[in-house]
Amino acid sequence: MGGVYPVKPLGIYAMIDDGELDWKVIAISTADPKATSVNNLEDVEREFPGQLQKILEWFRDYKIPDGKPANAFGYDNKCLDKAFTLQVIQETHAAYTKLKSGKRANTEELSLI
């Protein structure tokens, strides 16, 4: 079962999954011992060398064993910076809030649980 944990957003990938945009936020737990020294993508590369590329490759390839094609990514496969990430989080949260409140019709019949 999942949980809700405090994290610090650092970057975001624009994954294209079955033709739909699926944002993948890169974050670090605020409880992680390195959280105070990791504040942006450059810090991620310094503290966790090569991990951003490994994350990209995992999200690109994880459906291949099921016979599906590799996922694609927007923005030339780049992990976008913290400022862009925070903007995406704000926009998607606003859209979710409108759906949840009924201010926007749920024409896609999305689960709002």
C-alpha positions as CSV (number, residue, x, y, z in Angstrom):
1,M,0.0,0.0,0.0
2,G,1.2,3.5,-0.8
3,G,1.8,6.4,1.5
4,V,2.2,10.1,1.6
5,Y,5.7,11.4,2.6
6,P,7.3,14.8,2.7
7,V,9.7,15.3,-0.3
8,K,11.7,18.0,-1.9
9,P,10.9,18.2,-5.7
10,L,14.1,18.5,-7.8
11,G,13.2,17.9,-11.4
12,I,10.7,16.3,-13.8
13,Y,10.6,14.1,-16.9
14,A,7.9,14.5,-19.5
15,M,7.2,10.8,-20.3
16,I,4.9,9.9,-23.1
17,D,3.0,6.7,-22.2
18,D,0.6,5.3,-24.8
19,G,0.4,8.8,-26.4
20,E,-0.4,10.6,-23.2
21,L,1.8,12.9,-21.1
22,D,2.8,11.3,-17.8
23,W,4.9,13.6,-15.6
24,K,7.6,11.9,-13.5
25,V,8.7,14.0,-10.6
26,I,12.2,13.5,-9.3
27,A,12.3,14.2,-5.6
28,I,14.2,13.4,-2.4
29,S,12.7,12.5,0.9
30,T,13.1,15.3,3.4
31,A,14.1,12.6,5.9
32,D,17.1,11.5,3.6
33,P,20.4,12.4,5.2
34,K,21.5,14.1,2.0
35,A,18.3,16.2,1.6
36,T,19.9,19.3,3.0
37,S,22.7,19.2,0.4
38,V,20.4,18.3,-2.6
39,N,18.4,21.2,-3.9
40,N,18.6,21.0,-7.7
41,L,19.6,18.7,-10.6
42,E,23.2,19.6,-10.4
43,D,23.2,18.5,-6.7
44,V,21.5,15.2,-7.7
45,E,24.3,14.5,-10.2
46,R,27.0,15.4,-7.6
47,E,25.5,13.3,-4.8
48,F,23.9,10.5,-6.9
49,P,26.0,10.3,-10.1
50,G,24.3,8.7,-13.0
51,Q,20.9,8.2,-11.2
52,L,18.9,10.6,-13.4
53,Q,20.0,8.6,-16.5
54,K,19.1,5.3,-14.8
55,I,15.6,6.7,-13.8
56,L,15.0,7.8,-17.4
57,E,16.1,4.4,-18.7
58,W,13.9,2.5,-16.2
59,F,10.8,4.6,-17.1
60,R,11.6,4.2,-20.8
61,D,12.0,0.5,-20.7
62,Y,9.8,-0.9,-17.9
63,K,6.9,-2.0,-20.2
64,I,9.1,-3.8,-22.8
65,P,9.0,-7.2,-21.0
66,D,5.2,-7.0,-21.4
67,G,5.6,-6.7,-25.1
68,K,4.9,-3.0,-25.2
69,P,7.2,-0.4,-26.9
70,A,9.6,1.8,-25.0
71,N,8.1,5.0,-23.7
72,A,9.2,8.3,-25.2
73,F,10.1,11.5,-23.5
74,G,9.5,15.2,-24.4
75,Y,12.0,18.0,-24.1
76,D,14.7,15.9,-25.8
77,N,14.8,13.4,-22.9
78,K,16.0,16.0,-20.5
79,C,15.1,16.2,-16.8
80,L,13.7,19.7,-16.4
81,D,14.7,21.9,-13.5
82,K,13.1,22.6,-10.1
83,A,11.4,25.8,-11.2
84,F,9.7,23.9,-14.1
85,T,8.8,21.1,-11.8
86,L,7.1,23.3,-9.2
87,Q,5.1,24.9,-12.0
88,V,3.9,21.5,-13.2
89,I,3.0,20.5,-9.7
90,Q,1.0,23.7,-9.2
91,E,-0.8,23.4,-12.5
92,T,-1.7,19.7,-12.0
93,H,-2.8,20.3,-8.4
94,A,-5.1,23.1,-9.6
95,A,-6.6,20.9,-12.2
96,Y,-7.1,18.1,-9.7
97,T,-8.7,20.5,-7.2
98,K,-11.2,21.7,-9.9
99,L,-12.1,18.1,-10.8
100,K,-12.5,17.2,-7.1
101,S,-14.7,20.2,-6.4
102,G,-16.8,19.8,-9.5
103,K,-15.7,23.1,-11.1
104,R,-14.4,21.0,-14.0
105,A,-16.4,18.2,-15.6
106,N,-14.8,14.8,-15.2
107,T,-15.4,13.9,-18.9
108,E,-12.5,11.3,-18.8
109,E,-14.2,9.6,-15.8
110,L,-11.0,9.8,-13.8
111,S,-10.8,8.2,-10.4
112,L,-10.9,11.0,-7.7
113,I,-10.3,8.8,-4.7
